C-alpha cells in the first residue's frame, strides 16, 4: 500500500505545470539567516527526500540529491525548485501542504515549519549544493575527504633534538611540538614505566622478582627486551583480546526478553585470544572472521571465527519477522563497516548518509553481500553447528539419517509404555501430575506444563523401573546400533556461527528501511566512493563467495581505510586516545587526525611489516613518546588541555578487567587457567531479585574457578556482573570503540565494601603475613611493592603505621578477650589491604 502512495505522490510531483496551480495557500515564511547547505539543508533532504528521489532511486525520474537533477525536474521536465524563488518552487508547496492532495514526504509527519523555512531561504539564496554534492555524491572516484585518499608513506621529519628520537614515531611527535616551541615531557621513572608496560601489555602487575630483574639495570634497551618478552606471554592475548571483543559487541546471550544463552559462543572469544598470541597477520584475521567458511584452506578455527557475524543481540520472538531479518543484517553491516573500515554505513539504511558520500544503494549492496547468511535455530532456540570439511559433514548427515528412525523407535517404545503405565493407576505420582503427563503436550495448561517439568525426573525413574525386560532389551539393542554408528562417525566439534544453506536470492533496497516497502533489486557491491575499481564478485560455489570477495577487498593493502583504522585503534589503547579520536568514524563528522603524517606512516609501515600487531606494539612501546612521564608544564596544559600534541603521556584509568585481575594477582588467588566455558563469579542475591527465575539465572562457579581472569567471565546482556557494570563495562549491544570513564559513588562503594574486595583483602592479608610475618614495617613495604610496584614514601609509611595503630586501638576497645591481640593485628591489616586496593594509584597505570 505504501509503495502505491509513494508512486501516486511522485506522479503529482512531476505533472506538467500547465495543469498545476498553488491555489493561494499560505506558506511558512523563509528563515532570517544565512543557510549552510551541509549543516542545515543536507540533513533535511537526506532524511526526507533521498529515499525516493536520490542516487539509488528516482521515482518518476525526479532526483533531488544534486542540483542538475533538481533543476531538471522529473519525467515532465518541470523544475522541482527555482533558485531565487522559493514561493514559486514546487518542492516548497508540496512539503508545506499547500496542495492538500499531495503528501510529501508520503510517510510520517510533515516537515516542521522551521525546516520548511530553512529550505525556502536556501532556495531564495540560490539553492546552492555543496561541492561534494554537486560532484554527484557516491559515484565512482574518490571523495576529497582525507580518509578516502590512498595511504602514502610520509617522509620522516628531521627533528632538531636527535637524541630524543628513538624511532620514527618520535620524529613525527617532536615535529609538532617544535613547531609550537614546546618540548616533550621528561622520561618516566623506571618503576613507573615498568608498571605501565606490564599493565598495558598483559594486564597484570609485575611480581617482586620481575621488578628486581628490571630495576637492577633499568636501561632503555632492557625495557625494549621486556616488551618483546611480554608480547610472547599468553596474558597478552587475554589483555588485548578484550579490546577486540568490545569492538565486535561480544556477549554470551541474545538480550531481549528471554536473553537466552548463545551456545558455544565462548569459542569465538578463545579464537581471538589465540589469534593475538600467535600474532596472526591482521589481514588474515579479517578474512577468517568475515569469510572463514569460504576460504580455500577453511578449518574448524576459521569456522569459529565467522561467529563474528552472529555475536549481536537477537530477538527470538519479533513482532515482524521480515523487518527483524533486516535488523539482523543491519547489525552485521554496521559492525563490519565500523570495525574494519571506520565508516558509519549503517546511517544510510533509511536514506543517503547525511554527511558522508554513502548512498542507500551502497548500504543495501553491502546487505546483499551478507544476505545469504542464515541463523541456525529450532523455533526460538538457537543452535550451534558441527564443524568439518564438506566431506566430513556429508558423512555426519548420512549417519544422522540412519540414527533418526532408531531414535524415533526408542522414543515410541518408551512413550507407549509410559502412557499405559500412567493410565493403569500404578504410578505413585500425584494425581494432578499423572493427568498432566497423560495430556497431549499441545493441550497442556500452563499449570500442567509446570507439573511435568517438576516431576519429569521422578517419572522417568519410576517408568524405567517398571518397564518389562523385553522392552528394555529392544531399547538396549537400538541404543547399541546408535552407539556403533556414532563410533564409526564421531560427533565433530560444534561452534556458534551463521551459514549459507542455499545461495541468496535478490536483495532489494528498502524505502525508508522498511521490509514492507521494497524498492529495486541491488547487486552485491562495496561503497562506490571507495571502489577503484569495484571488486568483481565471482560466480557462486558451494556458498555465494560474496563475503570472501568483501573480505579480500577490505584486507587489500590498497584499501585506504583498513590499515589506518587498526593502527589508530592500537594507538588509542596504548595512549587512551587515538590519533583519530573518533575511532569508529573516519567520516566527515568524525574527528580529523591530530598527526595525519604519523597515521599514514604507521599504516604504511604496518602493512610492509606483514600486518603484524606485535611489531606495531613493539614500535610504539619502544618510542620515547610512549615512555614520557605524565607531568608537564602548566602553560602546555592551558593551551592543549586534551594533550592532542602528545607533550606528555596521558592519564588513563584501568579497565575493570585489569582492576579485578590485578586484585586477584596481588592477593595471590589468580587462577591462570586459559580457555574453555565461561566462569560465573559470585554476585549479590539482590542483583538477581528482579529476575523471574533468580535461582536458575546465575549459578556461581566454585571460587577457585571464578578466580580466573575476567575475560573468561560470562557476559549476560541483561545482567552484567555488577562490579563490571559499575566500573564502566562496554555497551554490548553495538560496537564499542572506546569505553566511557565515569566517577560515581557506587564505584567507591564497590571497591571498598564489595564482597569481592572484602574477600580478596583477607587473602592479601594472609599472603603478607605468610611472606614477612607480623612486623608492620615489613608488611607495609611488601604491600606497596605488590600493589604499586614501589616502596612507600616516608610520609606514606608513617601514615599507614598510624592508621594500623588506630585500627588496633579501636578493635581492642571493643574486645573483652586478652588473647585477641593477634586477631586484632590481622583485622587492622585487613583494613590496610582494603585501603591499598582503593588507592587512586592502584587503578591508574601510573
MARSEKOL-172549 format. One record per residue (C-alpha): residue in three letters; x, y, z. Coordinates in steps of 0.05 Angstrom, whole numbers, padded with zeros to 5 digits, always signed. Last residue first. Layout:
N
ALAXYZ/...
***
This chain:
846
UNK+01020+00106+00738/UNK+00976+00051+00706/UNK+00916+00080+00743/UNK+00871+00038+00787/UNK+00925+00027+00841/UNK+00947+00100+00841/UNK+00879+00122+00864/UNK+00887+00079+00926/UNK+00828+00034+00937/UNK+00863-00034+00933/UNK+00914-00008+00984/UNK+00858+00015+01031/UNK+00827-00054+01031/UNK+00895-00082+01048/UNK+00901-00034+01107/UNK+00833-00057+01132/UNK+00856-00129+01131/UNK+00920-00108+01167/UNK+00878-00080+01224/UNK+00838-00144+01229/UNK+00902-00185+01228/UNK+00931-00143+01284/UNK+00866-00152+01324/UNK+00869-00226+01312/UNK+00939-00227+01341/UNK+00916-00187+01402/UNK+00852-00227+01416/UNK+00882-00268+01472/UNK+00861-00219+01526/UNK+00787-00222+01509/UNK+00740-00164+01521/UNK+00745-00132+01452/UNK+00713-00066+01431/UNK+00769-00023+01457/UNK+00818-00073+01427/UNK+00787-00063+01358/UNK+00790+00013+01361/UNK+00861+00011+01387/UNK+00881-00037+01331/UNK+00852+00007+01277/UNK+00886+00068+01307/UNK+00952+00033+01307/UNK+00944+00010+01236/UNK+00926+00080+01212/UNK+00987+00110+01247/UNK+01031+00058+01213/UNK+00999+00076+01147/UNK+01011+00150+01156/UNK+01083+00139+01176/UNK+01097+00094+01116/UNK+01062+00142+01069/UNK+01102+00201+01095/UNK+01167+00163+01088/UNK+01149+00144+01017/UNK+01124+00074+01006/UNK+01165+00025+00964/UNK+01146+00016+00891/UNK+01109-00034+00847/UNK+01041-00004+00866/UNK+01004-00065+00893/UNK+01060-00115+00908/UNK+01114-00064+00927/UNK+01065-00024+00969/UNK+01041-00085+01008/UNK+01113-00110+01018/UNK+01136-00045+01050/UNK+01074-00040+01093/UNK+01083-00111+01118/UNK+01157-00101+01131/UNK+01143-00040+01175/UNK+01084-00075+01209/UNK+01124-00136+01230/UNK+01072-00191+01232/UNK+01107-00242+01188/UNK+01140-00227+01120/UNK+01114-00277+01069/UNK+01058-00313+01107/UNK+01034-00248+01139/UNK+01031-00214+01071/UNK+00994-00272+01039/UNK+00944-00276+01096/UNK+00928-00202+01089/UNK+00921-00208+01014/UNK+00872-00265+01023/UNK+00830-00223+01071/UNK+00833-00164+01023/UNK+00809-00212+00968/UNK+00747-00229+01009/UNK+00730-00157+01026/UNK+00743-00135+00954/UNK+00697-00189+00926/UNK+00643-00176+00977/UNK+00640-00102+00959/UNK+00655-00051+01013/UNK+00715-00012+00987/UNK+00717-00023+00912/UNK+00642-00029+00904/UNK+00627+00031+00949/UNK+00677+00074+00911/UNK+00647+00054+00844/UNK+00577+00065+00871/UNK+00595+00138+00886/UNK+00609+00154+00814/UNK+00669+00173+00770/UNK+00658+00157+00697/UNK+00702+00131+00641/UNK+00663+00113+00578/UNK+00691+00056+00538/UNK+00721+00067+00469/UNK+00705+00036+00402/UNK+00645-00001+00428/UNK+00609-00038+00371/UNK+00536-00047+00389/UNK+00491-00080+00440/UNK+00548-00099+00486/UNK+00558-00029+00515/UNK+00626-00032+00549/UNK+00640-00042+00623/UNK+00643+00023+00661/UNK+00664+00005+00732/UNK+00592-00003+00758/UNK+00576-00053+00702/UNK+00637-00096+00715/UNK+00625-00099+00791/UNK+00551-00113+00779/UNK+00562-00172+00732/UNK+00522-00152+00670/UNK+00451-00175+00675/UNK+00410-00164+00612/UNK+00468-00177+00564/UNK+00498-00235+00602/UNK+00574-00236+00596/UNK+00602-00298+00629/UNK+00671-00283+00657/UNK+00731-00310+00618/UNK+00758-00241+00603/UNK+00758-00231+00678/UNK+00819-00275+00690/UNK+00805-00337+00731/UNK+00784-00331+00804/UNK+00714-00359+00789/UNK+00745-00428+00781/UNK+00777-00424+00851/UNK+00713-00396+00880/UNK+00668-00450+00852/UNK+00624-00422+00797/UNK+00560-00383+00812/UNK+00494-00409+00788/UNK+00463-00348+00755/UNK+00395-00347+00722/UNK+00370-00411+00754/UNK+00352-00390+00825/UNK+00332-00319+00804/UNK+00276-00343+00757/UNK+00231-00282+00745/UNK+00291-00235+00751/UNK+00284-00174+00795/UNK+00317-00207+00854/UNK+00381-00226+00817/UNK+00424-00166+00835/UNK+00399-00170+00907/UNK+00429-00240+00912/UNK+00498-00208+00907/UNK+00542-00237+00852/UNK+00591-00295+00853/UNK+00633-00302+00790/UNK+00604-00343+00734/UNK+00660-00372+00693/UNK+00659-00382+00618/UNK+00669-00447+00580/UNK+00740-00462+00557/UNK+00803-00421+00551/UNK+00860-00408+00600/UNK+00875-00428+00672/UNK+00916-00375+00706/UNK+00876-00376+00772/UNK+00891-00312+00809/UNK+00888-00321+00885/UNK+00953-00289+00908/UNK+00920-00227+00935/UNK+00963-00185+00887/UNK+00943-00227+00826/UNK+00869-00227+00845/UNK+00870-00152+00854/UNK+00907-00143+00788/UNK+00854-00186+00752/UNK+00798-00143+00781/UNK+00830-00077+00762/UNK+00851-00104+00694/UNK+00781-00127+00678/UNK+00751-00062+00704/UNK+00790-00021+00654/UNK+00849+00018+00681/UNK+00843+00093+00685/UNK+00881+00136+00635/UNK+00924+00197+00647/UNK+00961+00215+00584/UNK+01036+00213+00570/UNK+01062+00283+00558/UNK+01071+00332+00500/UNK+01026+00289+00456/UNK+01001+00347+00413/UNK+00929+00330+00427/UNK+00942+00332+00502/UNK+00868+00347+00517/UNK+00886+00410+00557/UNK+00928+00439+00500/UNK+00938+00513+00513/UNK+00927+00512+00588/UNK+00962+00445+00597/UNK+01022+00470+00558/UNK+01028+00530+00604/UNK+01023+00485+00665/UNK+01087+00450+00642/UNK+01085+00375+00641/UNK+01080+00312+00682/UNK+01052+00247+00656/UNK+01121+00218+00643/UNK+01145+00201+00574/UNK+01159+00129+00554/UNK+01107+00124+00498/UNK+01135+00184+00461/UNK+01205+00158+00475/UNK+01189+00101+00427/UNK+01199+00028+00447/UNK+01126+00019+00463/UNK+01101+00043+00396/UNK+01148+00001+00354/UNK+01139-00062+00396/UNK+01063-00055+00395/UNK+01066-00049+00319/UNK+01111-00110+00314/UNK+01061-00148+00356/UNK+01004-00127+00310/UNK+01038-00155+00249/UNK+01004-00134+00183/UNK+01064-00163+00145/UNK+01113-00109+00165/UNK+01100-00071+00100/UNK+01027-00066+00120/UNK+01045-00036+00188/UNK+01095+00012+00157/UNK+01042+00041+00111/UNK+00992+00049+00167/UNK+01045+00078+00214/UNK+01068+00129+00161/UNK+00996+00147+00147/UNK+00980+00160+00220/UNK+01045+00198+00231/UNK+01030+00244+00172/UNK+00960+00256+00198/UNK+00982+00275+00269/UNK+00920+00302+00304/UNK+00876+00262+00257/UNK+00809+00294+00239/UNK+00750+00279+00282/UNK+00689+00244+00254/UNK+00635+00287+00223/UNK+00662+00277+00153/UNK+00680+00204+00160/UNK+00734+00166+00198/UNK+00682+00142+00248/UNK+00695+00082+00292/UNK+00758+00111+00324/UNK+00730+00181+00334/UNK+00794+00206+00366/UNK+00836+00200+00304/UNK+00908+00198+00330/UNK+00873+00154+00380/UNK+00861+00169+00454/UNK+00879+00130+00516/UNK+00952+00125+00495/UNK+00963+00050+00487/UNK+00891+00031+00471/UNK+00885+00091+00424/UNK+00949+00074+00387/UNK+00924+00003+00374/UNK+00859+00031+00349/UNK+00894+00081+00303/UNK+00936+00025+00275/UNK+00871-00013+00261/UNK+00835+00044+00225/UNK+00892+00068+00182/UNK+00907-00003+00159/UNK+00835-00014+00136/UNK+00817+00055+00109/UNK+00853+00069+00044/UNK+00845-00001+00015/UNK+00908-00012-00027/UNK+00936-00064+00021/UNK+00876-00108+00008/UNK+00844-00134+00072/UNK+00778-00098+00059/UNK+00776-00122-00014/UNK+00794-00193+00007/UNK+00740-00192+00060/UNK+00688-00167+00010/UNK+00705-00221-00040/UNK+00704-00273+00015/UNK+00636-00248+00038/UNK+00607-00254-00032/UNK+00632-00325-00043/UNK+00559-00345-00054/UNK+00569-00412-00020/UNK+00582-00480-00050/UNK+00608-00442-00110/UNK+00579-00376-00132/UNK+00602-00337-00193/UNK+00651-00284-00175/UNK+00640-00214-00145/UNK+00688-00169-00182/UNK+00717-00115-00138/UNK+00695-00044-00157/UNK+00755-00006-00184/UNK+00771+00040-00151/UNK+00712+00026-00106/UNK+00719+00070-00044/UNK+00666+00122-00062/UNK+00623+00067-00092/UNK+00613+00031-00026/UNK+00625-00044-00038/UNK+00579-00083-00084/UNK+00530-00142-00081/UNK+00474-00127-00132/UNK+00413-00084-00118/UNK+00340-00100-00131/UNK+00293-00040-00137/UNK+00248-00019-00080/UNK+00217-00060-00023/UNK+00166-00027+00022/UNK+00145-00077+00076/UNK+00218-00090+00095/UNK+00224-00018+00118/UNK+00289+00020+00113/UNK+00257+00084+00090/UNK+00245+00052+00022/UNK+00280-00015+00023/UNK+00333-00031-00029/UNK+00322-00102-00052/UNK+00366-00163-00047/UNK+00357-00218-00099/UNK+00362-00290-00076/UNK+00418-00318-00034/UNK+00450-00386-00048/UNK+00429-00441-00001/UNK+00450-00466+00068/UNK+00495-00406+00078/UNK+00518-00409+00150/UNK+00517-00369+00214/UNK+00566-00383+00271/UNK+00568-00415+00340/UNK+00612-00476+00344/UNK+00609-00552+00347/UNK+00666-00602+00347/UNK+00651-00666+00309/UNK+00607-00724+00333/UNK+00641-00789+00318/UNK+00629-00827+00252/UNK+00644-00901+00264/UNK+00634-00894+00339/UNK+00569-00856+00327/UNK+00542-00912+00283/UNK+00562-00965+00334/UNK+00529-00925+00390/UNK+00464-00919+00350/UNK+00464-00994+00340/UNK+00476-01004+00414/UNK+00419-00958+00431/UNK+00372-00999+00387/UNK+00391-01063+00422/UNK+00383-01031+00491/UNK+00314-01005+00472/UNK+00292-01075+00450/UNK+00322-01106+00513/UNK+00286-01056+00557/UNK+00220-01072+00522/UNK+00231-01147+00534/UNK+00251-01134+00607/UNK+00184-01101+00622/UNK+00188-01027+00645/UNK+00170-01015+00718/UNK+00238-00987+00739/UNK+00242-00944+00676/UNK+00173-00915+00689/UNK+00190-00895+00761/UNK+00258-00865+00744/UNK+00229-00826+00685/UNK+00171-00801+00726/UNK+00215-00775+00783/UNK+00259-00739+00732/UNK+00198-00706+00700/UNK+00162-00687+00764/UNK+00175-00611+00764/UNK+00175-00603+00688/UNK+00110-00642+00680/UNK+00078-00603+00737/UNK+00099-00537+00706/UNK+00069-00557+00639/UNK+00005-00577+00675/UNK-00001-00508+00707/UNK+00009-00475+00640/UNK-00047-00518+00611/UNK-00030-00578+00570/UNK-00063-00587+00502/UNK-00001-00583+00459/UNK+00035-00634+00503/UNK-00021-00685+00499/UNK-00049-00697+00569/UNK-00026-00762+00602/UNK+00033-00728+00634/UNK-00011-00674+00664/UNK-00061-00726+00689/UNK-00006-00761+00728/UNK+00018-00695+00756/UNK-00052-00678+00782/UNK-00059-00749+00810/UNK+00006-00743+00849/UNK+00057-00793+00824/UNK+00058-00863+00853/UNK+00041-00894+00786/UNK+00001-00959+00786/UNK-00063-00926+00761/UNK-00061-00964+00695/UNK-00063-00899+00654/UNK+00007-00880+00678/UNK+00034-00948+00658/UNK-00001-00949+00590/UNK+00024-00879+00573/UNK+00095-00893+00596/UNK+00097-00959+00559/UNK+00077-00927+00493/UNK+00123-00867+00505/UNK+00184-00910+00519/UNK+00174-00954+00458/UNK+00159-00894+00414/UNK+00221-00857+00439/UNK+00265-00916+00423/UNK+00233-00922+00354/UNK+00245-00848+00340/UNK+00318-00856+00359/UNK+00326-00914+00311/UNK+00289-00875+00256/UNK+00338-00815+00264/UNK+00403-00854+00270/UNK+00409-00872+00196/UNK+00397-00801+00174/UNK+00445-00778+00229/UNK+00499-00821+00197/UNK+00486-00793+00128/UNK+00489-00722+00155/UNK+00555-00737+00191/UNK+00584-00766+00127/UNK+00565-00703+00090/UNK+00595-00660+00145/UNK+00661-00697+00139/UNK+00661-00689+00063/UNK+00644-00615+00069/UNK+00702-00607+00117/UNK+00686-00601+00190/UNK+00650-00561+00244/UNK+00582-00580+00272/UNK+00533-00523+00283/UNK+00505-00486+00343/UNK+00431-00479+00352/UNK+00387-00422+00376/UNK+00321-00437+00409/UNK+00261-00393+00389/UNK+00239-00441+00335/UNK+00295-00490+00324/UNK+00353-00448+00303/UNK+00411-00439+00254/UNK+00416-00365+00236/UNK+00421-00356+00160/UNK+00472-00319+00118/UNK+00455-00309+00044/UNK+00441-00235+00053/UNK+00511-00219+00076/UNK+00537-00189+00010/UNK+00468-00163-00007/UNK+00469-00120+00056/UNK+00532-00087+00027/UNK+00493-00070-00036/UNK+00437-00046+00010/UNK+00484+00005+00042/UNK+00516+00029-00021/UNK+00448+00037-00053/UNK+00425+00077+00006/UNK+00483+00124-00010/UNK+00549+00139+00022/UNK+00587+00203+00007/UNK+00589+00222+00081/UNK+00547+00276+00116/UNK+00473+00259+00114/UNK+00482+00187+00091/UNK+00431+00171+00038/UNK+00365+00149+00067/UNK+00335+00094+00110/UNK+00395+00048+00117/UNK+00448+00101+00102/UNK+00468+00112+00175/UNK+00491+00040+00177/UNK+00550+00059+00134/UNK+00583+00093+00193/UNK+00653+00080+00168/UNK+00716+00063+00209/UNK+00733+00009+00158/UNK+00743-00055+00197/UNK+00702-00043+00260/UNK+00653+00009+00234/UNK+00636-00023+00167/UNK+00632-00094+00195/UNK+00591-00073+00256/UNK+00541-00033+00216/UNK+00534-00087+00162/UNK+00525-00143+00213/UNK+00474-00106+00256/UNK+00437-00084+00193/UNK+00432-00157+00171/UNK+00399-00174+00237/UNK+00352-00115+00231/UNK+00337-00137+00160/UNK+00312-00204+00186/UNK+00274-00169+00241/UNK+00235-00130+00190/UNK+00213-00194+00156/UNK+00197-00227+00223/UNK+00153-00170+00248/UNK+00134-00174+00321/UNK+00199-00209+00337/UNK+00203-00271+00381/UNK+00276-00294+00386/UNK+00302-00222+00384/UNK+00377-00225+00372/UNK+00433-00182+00402/UNK+00500-00184+00366/UNK+00551-00240+00362/UNK+00527-00273+00298/UNK+00571-00241+00245/UNK+00635-00250+00286/UNK+00618-00325+00294/UNK+00657-00329+00229/UNK+00720-00342+00270/UNK+00693-00409+00294/UNK+00691-00431+00221/UNK+00763-00407+00212/UNK+00786-00449+00271/UNK+00750-00512+00249/UNK+00785-00505+00182/UNK+00780-00468+00116/UNK+00840-00473+00070/UNK+00804-00450+00007/UNK+00768-00396+00049/UNK+00692-00393+00044/UNK+00677-00416+00115/UNK+00725-00366+00145/UNK+00691-00310+00107/UNK+00683-00248+00151/UNK+00721-00271+00212/UNK+00774-00311+00176/UNK+00789-00258+00123/UNK+00798-00203+00174/UNK+00846-00242+00218/UNK+00885-00259+00153/UNK+00894-00184+00140/UNK+00913-00175+00213/UNK+00970-00225+00209/UNK+00962-00276+00264/UNK+01008-00256+00320/UNK+01000-00325+00351/UNK+00980-00293+00417/UNK+00931-00249+00380/UNK+00899-00308+00344/UNK+00896-00350+00407/UNK+00859-00295+00446/UNK+00810-00283+00388/UNK+00796-00357+00379/UNK+00783-00363+00454/UNK+00730-00309+00449/UNK+00699-00344+00389/UNK+00698-00409+00428/UNK+00657-00374+00482/UNK+00599-00375+00433/UNK+00587-00449+00445/UNK+00511-00440+00450/UNK+00487-00368+00454/UNK+00450-00363+00520/UNK+00378-00337+00520/UNK+00363-00265+00540/UNK+00289-00283+00547/UNK+00262-00213+00540/UNK+00313-00181+00494/UNK+00387-00197+00500/UNK+00418-00252+00459/UNK+00467-00282+00509/UNK+00542-00294+00510/UNK+00566-00224+00495/UNK+00613-00195+00443/UNK+00596-00129+00410/UNK+00653-00135+00358/UNK+00692-00075+00383/UNK+00688-00093+00456/UNK+00712-00164+00440/UNK+00773-00134+00405/UNK+00794-00096+00467/UNK+00783-00158+00509/UNK+00831-00196+00464/UNK+00884-00146+00482/UNK+00891-00169+00555/UNK+00878-00243+00545/UNK+00922-00245+00483/UNK+00979-00211+00520/UNK+00970-00257+00581/UNK+00995-00315+00539/UNK+01065-00287+00543/UNK+01105-00274+00479/UNK+01088-00200+00477/UNK+01115-00196+00549/UNK+01185-00217+00527/UNK+01189-00168+00469/UNK+01167-00110+00514/UNK+01218-00132+00566/UNK+01273-00132+00514/UNK+01258-00060+00497/UNK+01258-00044+00572/UNK+01328-00074+00577/UNK+01349-00030+00518/UNK+01324+00033+00553/UNK+01367+00014+00613/UNK+01337-00005+00680/UNK+01393-00049+00708/UNK+01374-00075+00777/UNK+01304-00047+00764/UNK+01289-00098+00711/UNK+01303-00164+00747/UNK+01280-00134+00813/UNK+01210-00118+00788/UNK+01203-00186+00757/UNK+01222-00219+00822/UNK+01171-00177+00860/UNK+01117-00195+00811/UNK+01098-00147+00755/UNK+01027-00120+00754/UNK+00976-00154+00708/UNK+00940-00130+00645/UNK+00987-00165+00597/UNK+01011-00109+00551/UNK+00987-00044+00584/UNK+00991-00068+00656/UNK+01061-00094+00647/UNK+01086-00034+00607/UNK+01058+00017+00656/UNK+01085-00019+00717/UNK+01156-00018+00688/UNK+01150+00053+00663/UNK+01132+00078+00733/UNK+01188+00039+00765/UNK+01239+00062+00713/UNK+01219+00136+00721/UNK+01180+00166+00663/UNK+01221+00207+00614/UNK+01214+00283+00616/UNK+01156+00315+00579/UNK+01164+00334+00507/UNK+01189+00404+00488/UNK+01149+00461+00460/UNK+01167+00517+00411/UNK+01100+00507+00377/UNK+01130+00478+00313/UNK+01177+00441+00360/UNK+01119+00402+00388/UNK+01091+00381+00320/UNK+01160+00359+00296/UNK+01172+00322+00361/UNK+01112+00277+00350/UNK+01133+00259+00279/UNK+01205+00247+00299/UNK+01185+00207+00360/UNK+01144+00158+00318/UNK+01204+00150+00271/UNK+01246+00114+00325/UNK+01289+00133+00385/UNK+01284+00209+00375/UNK+01305+00245+00438/UNK+01378+00249+00418/UNK+01360+00279+00350/UNK+01333+00342+00381/UNK+01329+00384+00317/UNK+01279+00336+00286/UNK+01285+00313+00215/UNK+01216+00291+00194/UNK+01203+00220+00167/UNK+01174+00227+00097/UNK+01102+00203+00095/UNK+01084+00135+00067/UNK+01023+00144+00023/UNK+00956+00115+00043/UNK+00908+00128-00015/UNK+00854+00181-00002/UNK+00787+00162+00028/UNK+00809+00183+00098/UNK+00824+00255+00076/UNK+00757+00272+00045/UNK+00765+00292-00028/UNK+00717+00237-00048/UNK+00747+00183-00092/UNK+00720+00164-00159/UNK+00658+00125-00176/UNK+00593+00158-00154/UNK+00576+00169-00081/UNK+00558+00242-00084/UNK+00548+00272-00152/UNK+00602+00326-00157/UNK+00549+00376-00138/UNK+00541+00341-00072/UNK+00615+00346-00057/UNK+00618+00420-00076/UNK+00559+00435-00031/UNK+00492+00450-00063/UNK+00469+00521-00079/UNK+00395+00535-00080/UNK+00407+00608-00098/UNK+00394+00647-00034/UNK+00319+00643-00044/UNK+00325+00567-00049/UNK+00364+00563+00017/UNK+00316+00612+00050/UNK+00256+00569+00029/UNK+00291+00505+00054/UNK+00305+00539+00121/UNK+00232+00560+00127/UNK+00209+00489+00111/UNK+00254+00465+00167/UNK+00224+00515+00216/UNK+00153+00498+00193/UNK+00163+00427+00215/UNK+00164+00375+00159/UNK+00101+00334+00153/UNK+00097+00272+00197/UNK+00106+00201+00172/UNK+00101+00174+00102/UNK+00090+00207+00034/UNK+00140+00263+00047/UNK+00106+00298+00016/UNK+00031+00286+00013/UNK-00004+00318-00047/UNK-00080+00325-00049/UNK-00079+00382+00003/UNK-00038+00426-00044/UNK-00005+00478+00000/UNK+00016+00421+00045/UNK+00084+00451+00063/UNK+00124+00395+00031/UNK+00086+00400-00035/UNK+00088+00476-00039/UNK+00162+00480-00023/UNK+00182+00429-00075/UNK+00141+00464-00129/UNK+00183+00526-00126/UNK+00145+00591-00138/UNK+00149+00616-00066/UNK+00221+00592-00063/UNK+00242+00639-00119/UNK+00316+00654-00120/UNK+00334+00586-00149/UNK+00271+00552-00177/UNK+00258+00484-00146/UNK+00226+00420-00171/UNK+00237+00440-00242/UNK+00186+00415-00294/UNK+00218+00365-00343/UNK+00156+00323-00346/UNK+00194+00260-00326/UNK+00221+00294-00264/UNK+00255+00361-00252/UNK+00315+00388-00290/UNK+00332+00438-00234/UNK+00330+00383-00181/UNK+00372+00336-00224/UNK+00424+00389-00240/UNK+00429+00409-00166/UNK+00446+00342-00135/UNK+00408+00296-00087/UNK+00339+00316-00113/UNK+00328+00266-00170/UNK+00260+00261-00203/UNK+00252+00208-00257/UNK+00184+00183-00236/UNK+00213+00157-00170/UNK+00288+00165-00175/UNK+00320+00111-00132/UNK+00394+00098-00115/UNK+00420+00169-00128/UNK+00364+00203-00092/UNK+00290+00216-00102/UNK+00253+00162-00063/UNK+00299+00154-00003/UNK+00333+00220-00019/UNK+00274+00262+00003/UNK+00262+00262+00079/UNK+00327+00246+00115/UNK+00376+00266+00060/UNK+00337+00329+00043/UNK+00332+00351+00115/UNK+00404+00331+00135/UNK+00431+00366+00071/UNK+00397+00432+00087/UNK+00426+00453+00154/UNK+00498+00432+00163/UNK+00518+00417+00092/UNK+00477+00472+00059/UNK+00494+00529+00106/UNK+00438+00580+00106/UNK+00447+00654+00120/UNK+00391+00672+00167/UNK+00320+00700+00171/UNK+00283+00636+00156/UNK+00233+00639+00099/UNK+00160+00645+00119/UNK+00115+00584+00122/UNK+00069+00583+00061/UNK-00002+00608+00053/UNK-00047+00573+00002/UNK-00064+00614-00060/UNK-00087+00556-00103/UNK-00018+00533-00119/UNK-00035+00516-00191/UNK-00018+00457-00235/UNK-00043+00431-00302/UNK+00003+00473-00347/UNK+00059+00459-00298/UNK+00061+00387-00322/UNK+00058+00331-00271/UNK+00123+00311-00237/UNK+00107+00318-00163/UNK+00036+00292-00172/UNK+00063+00228-00202/UNK+00112+00223-00144/UNK+00054+00225-00095/UNK+00019+00169-00132/UNK+00082+00126-00133/UNK+00096+00137-00059/UNK+00024+00121-00042/UNK+00026+00058-00084/UNK+00091+00036-00050/UNK+00057+00047+00017/UNK+00000+00000+00000/
***
